[in-house]
Amino acid sequence: MPQPKSSVFRYVSMKGDDAWSFLETTLLTNTLPLAASTILNDPFEASPVILNDTTTAEIAASIKRFTIRQGNADVPIDLDKLQVAGPDGASLGPEALAKRTQELFEGMIAQRNRQCHIASFSRRISSELQWSHYADGHKGIAYHFVPTSSTESEFKGLKTVKYARQRPIVFLSELIDQISIEPTSNKFVLSWLSYEERSFLAKSTEWSYEEEERVIKQNVGSMSFLESELMSIIVGPRFNDENVSRLKAVVAKRRRPIKIYRAAPSQTDYSIEIKWSDPL
């Protein structure tokens, strides 16, 4: 987990009226919108390698842990007696059953990914690439947060993205075990955190320049933060003066004042510097 009381930044495009509406909502309600993991810009997002490490016998044994309703009673599933059929009505043999089981769990993962929402932050404010990619070609802004350790802030769930050359592996046996665990148990929580780390906190080393931190939530499209955790807003090098005036007008509505700073190209290297001593 990242340490509290250290800076994280969120780059934002200010293109269009919707962006200004989101800005006002963020500043006046202390909330941030989250994005579904399926629409993020990395094509490998939330896509660990699903490796089938099971045998047909193990799949059959796992299925026997579940029950089906027969009359007034719930009875264990017996694959020797239960006829499993495919979409065409034909009975499935052991190999076809194993293949269908893997497809079932891959579909379950896809559903999880659609339910997962992410807020992305960076430890870097000097990145020329991030200002270009996420802040509309240096014409947007960046929120500057300093998360606290308060349990009232959803920054308490901030987690570090890890970068590697190979995609992480999730075993099919893990997924089979996971659906049989009581969802409120510690075992399930640990299993989910392990899955979450490999699915939503793993990216290629190509993205390591972002130094990304994430807040991950299920079936929720926003996160809240403490009013005091938003320290300032940084406007990009190409954020024009007219928009600065518009931004100041929105900031003035906020109960707790914050400062606005200007980012500018470095005079010595290929990076973006913040004029911390000269707030707008």
C-alpha positions in Angstrom: 0.0 0.0 0.0 1.3 3.5 -0.7 2.1 5.6 2.3 -0.3 8.3 3.3 0.6 12.0 3.3 2.4 11.8 -0.1 1.3 13.3 -3.3 -0.7 11.7 -6.1 -2.0 13.4 -9.2 -4.9 12.8 -11.5 -4.6 14.2 -15.1 -7.9 15.4 -16.6 -9.0 16.6 -20.0 -11.1 19.8 -19.9 -12.4 19.4 -23.4 -16.2 20.1 -23.7 -18.9 21.3 -21.3 -19.2 17.8 -19.7 -15.6 18.1 -18.4 -16.4 21.4 -16.7 -19.5 19.8 -15.2 -17.5 16.9 -13.8 -14.9 19.4 -12.5 -17.6 21.3 -10.6 -19.0 18.1 -9.2 -15.6 17.0 -8.0 -14.8 20.3 -6.3 -18.2 20.9 -4.7 -19.1 17.3 -3.7 -15.6 15.8 -3.1 -16.2 12.9 -5.4 -14.4 11.6 -8.5 -15.9 9.5 -11.4 -14.5 6.1 -11.9 -14.0 4.3 -15.3 -15.0 0.7 -16.0 -11.9 -1.4 -16.5 -13.2 -2.5 -19.9 -12.9 1.0 -21.4 -9.4 1.8 -20.2 -6.8 2.5 -22.9 -4.5 -0.5 -22.3 -5.7 -3.5 -24.5 -4.2 -5.9 -21.9 -6.2 -4.3 -19.0 -7.7 -6.9 -16.7 -6.6 -9.8 -18.8 -4.4 -12.3 -16.9 -3.7 -15.6 -18.6 -6.3 -18.2 -17.5 -4.4 -21.5 -17.3 -6.4 -24.7 -16.9 -4.4 -26.7 -14.3 -7.3 -29.1 -13.6 -8.2 -32.5 -14.8 -11.7 -33.7 -15.7 -11.8 -35.7 -12.5 -11.0 -32.6 -10.4 -13.7 -30.6 -12.2 -16.2 -33.4 -11.6 -15.2 -33.5 -7.9 -15.6 -29.7 -7.6 -19.0 -29.8 -9.1 -20.1 -32.4 -6.6 -19.7 -29.7 -3.9 -22.8 -28.0 -5.3 -26.4 -29.1 -5.2 -29.4 -29.1 -7.4 -33.1 -29.0 -6.4 -34.9 -32.3 -6.7 -38.4 -32.3 -5.4 -38.3 -30.8 -1.9 -34.6 -31.4 -1.3 -31.2 -30.1 -2.4 -29.0 -33.1 -3.5 -25.4 -33.1 -4.5 -24.7 -33.0 -8.3 -23.5 -36.5 -9.5 -22.0 -36.2 -13.0 -22.3 -40.0 -13.4 -26.0 -39.6 -13.3 -26.5 -36.0 -14.5 -26.6 -35.7 -18.3 -24.8 -32.5 -19.3 -25.7 -31.2 -22.7 -24.4 -28.5 -24.9 -26.4 -25.8 -26.7 -27.3 -28.2 -29.5 -28.7 -30.7 -27.0 -25.9 -33.3 -27.5 -24.4 -34.8 -24.3 -21.0 -33.5 -23.4 -18.1 -35.9 -22.8 -15.3 -35.3 -20.3 -13.1 -33.2 -22.6 -16.0 -31.1 -23.9 -17.2 -30.6 -20.3 -13.7 -29.4 -19.2 -13.7 -27.0 -22.2 -17.1 -25.6 -21.4 -16.1 -25.2 -17.7 -13.1 -23.1 -18.7 -15.4 -21.0 -21.0 -17.8 -20.5 -18.2 -15.2 -19.1 -15.9 -13.7 -16.9 -18.6 -17.2 -15.5 -19.0 -17.4 -15.0 -15.2 -14.1 -13.0 -15.4 -15.5 -10.9 -18.2 -18.5 -10.1 -16.1 -16.3 -9.1 -13.2 -14.3 -6.8 -15.4 -17.5 -5.1 -16.5 -18.4 -4.6 -12.9 -15.0 -3.3 -11.8 -14.5 0.5 -11.8 -11.1 2.2 -11.4 -9.8 5.6 -10.4 -6.3 6.1 -11.7 -3.7 8.4 -10.1 0.0 9.0 -10.8 3.0 9.7 -8.5 4.4 11.9 -11.3 3.4 15.4 -12.2 6.4 16.0 -14.4 5.5 13.4 -17.2 5.3 15.0 -20.6 3.5 11.9 -21.9 0.8 11.9 -19.3 0.1 15.6 -19.8 -0.2 14.8 -23.5 -2.3 11.6 -23.3 -4.6 12.3 -20.4 -4.8 16.1 -20.2 -5.8 16.8 -23.8 -2.3 17.7 -25.2 -1.3 19.8 -22.2 -4.5 21.8 -22.4 -6.1 20.1 -19.4 -5.5 20.0 -15.6 -4.2 17.8 -12.9 -5.7 17.4 -9.4 -3.1 17.3 -6.7 -4.1 15.1 -3.8 -2.4 14.3 -0.5 -4.3 11.3 0.9 -4.6 10.9 4.6 -4.8 7.7 6.6 -8.4 8.5 7.6 -10.8 5.6 7.4 -13.4 8.1 6.2 -11.6 8.6 2.9 -11.8 6.2 0.0 -8.1 6.9 -0.6 -7.6 4.3 2.1 -8.0 1.7 -0.7 -5.3 3.2 -2.9 -3.1 0.5 -4.3 0.1 0.4 -6.3 0.2 -0.9 -9.9 3.1 -3.4 -10.5 4.8 -3.6 -13.9 6.2 -6.8 -15.5 7.2 -8.2 -18.9 4.9 -11.2 -18.7 1.1 -11.3 -18.0 0.2 -12.8 -14.6 -1.5 -16.2 -14.5 -4.7 -17.1 -12.8 -5.3 -20.9 -12.5 -8.7 -22.3 -13.3 -8.5 -24.3 -10.0 -8.4 -21.0 -8.1 -11.6 -19.8 -9.7 -13.4 -23.1 -9.1 -12.4 -23.0 -5.4 -13.3 -19.3 -5.1 -17.0 -19.8 -6.0 -17.3 -22.4 -3.3 -16.0 -20.1 -0.5 -18.3 -18.2 1.7 -18.1 -14.6 0.3 -17.9 -13.1 3.8 -15.0 -15.3 5.0 -11.4 -14.2 5.4 -10.4 -17.0 3.0 -12.6 -15.4 0.2 -11.2 -11.9 0.9 -7.6 -13.2 0.6 -8.5 -15.1 -2.6 -10.2 -12.0 -4.1 -7.2 -9.7 -3.2 -4.9 -12.1 -4.9 -7.1 -12.2 -8.0 -7.5 -8.4 -7.9 -3.7 -7.9 -7.8 -3.2 -10.0 -10.9 -6.2 -8.7 -12.8 -6.4 -4.9 -12.0 -3.0 -4.1 -10.6 -0.7 -5.6 -13.2 0.5 -3.9 -16.3 3.3 -4.1 -18.9 6.6 -2.4 -18.2 5.7 -0.2 -21.2 3.5 1.7 -18.8 5.9 2.0 -15.9 6.6 5.7 -16.6 3.1 6.4 -15.2 3.9 5.2 -11.6 0.2 4.5 -11.3 -1.9 4.1 -8.1 -5.5 2.9 -8.2 -8.7 2.8 -6.2 -10.8 -0.2 -7.3 -14.5 -0.6 -6.6 -17.2 -3.0 -7.7 -20.4 -1.8 -9.2 -19.8 1.8 -8.1 -19.1 4.6 -10.5 -17.5 7.2 -8.1 -15.3 7.6 -5.1 -15.3 10.1 -2.3 -12.4 11.9 -0.6 -11.9 14.2 2.3 -12.2 17.9 1.4 -8.8 18.5 2.9 -7.1 15.9 0.7 -7.4 18.0 -2.5 -4.5 20.3 -2.1 -4.4 22.2 -5.4 -5.2 22.2 -9.1 -2.4 22.4 -11.7 -3.3 23.7 -15.1 -1.4 22.5 -18.2 1.1 24.6 -20.2 -1.5 25.1 -22.9 -4.4 25.8 -20.6 -5.5 29.3 -21.8 -6.1 32.4 -19.7 -9.9 32.4 -20.5 -10.1 28.9 -19.0 -8.1 30.0 -16.0 -10.7 32.6 -15.2 -13.5 30.0 -15.6 -11.6 27.7 -13.3 -11.2 30.4 -10.7 -14.9 31.0 -10.8 -15.6 27.3 -10.0 -13.0 27.1 -7.3 -14.5 30.2 -5.6 -17.7 28.2 -5.0 -15.8 25.7 -2.9 -16.1 25.9 0.9 -12.4 25.1 1.4 -10.2 27.2 -0.8 -7.4 25.6 -2.9 -4.6 27.1 -4.9 -4.1 26.9 -8.7 -0.7 26.4 -10.2 0.7 26.6 -13.7 2.7 23.8 -15.3 5.4 24.7 -17.8 8.0 23.0 -19.9 11.4 22.6 -18.2 14.2 25.0 -19.3 16.8 22.2 -19.0 15.2 18.8 -19.9 12.2 17.1 -21.4 9.9 17.3 -18.4 7.1 19.5 -17.1 7.7 21.7 -14.1 5.3 23.3 -11.7 5.6 26.9 -10.6 5.0 26.1 -6.9 6.2 29.5 -5.7 3.9 31.4 -8.0 0.2 30.4 -7.6 -2.2 31.9 -10.1 
